[in-house]
């Protein structure tokens, strides 16, 4: 944020802002792993301390979270506060950018968790909103919000995937008994949690020996949710 010349124009944020931003982050968590190349974003619109609109980036990446939230809130958006986990998009390509839609909706204040690392937007939406006399607060719950876009940021900055490693082993670094019989090492909660990882991942990498010995399904088995990541094997 310090690299931008609008820092002195940024408003501070309050504990109440943090509370609403956490709500936006929770909405964003719903679609992590389902937004294609676009970042997963959560957004809520608040007026008179009441939630009047919410949105998350749609599967495939469009519509964006802000657009969904503004549509939900309708006329209640006028003079409301918009909380969003990532700086609204600012690039004119195929769609009207979210920063412009926010102005059109007469939002009076925007609270942003983190700047968009995409150079097409980075800082531009903040400048645009400030020029339109919309109050902007930046950095509210930033570290939590960054967790929503770990894959997006890794790909954008380093041209490589964001990798999460799941290793189940005993304290002496063993993964099975010496006779080859496989037993559960992880507890039931850990086994349930790994399905959240699978739900939010595009691919799974595992060893060919694991496939031959265990014949794992490597899918997500959370009731009501479905995702079958692409499987990759190494020898």
Beta strands, then each sheet from edge to edge (+ up, - down):
strand 1: 42-47
strand 2: 50-56
strand 3: 81-86
strand 4: 109-114
strand 5: 135-138
strand 6: 203-207
strand 7: 230-234
sheet 1: 2+ 1- 3+ 4+ 5+
sheet 2: 6+ 7+
end
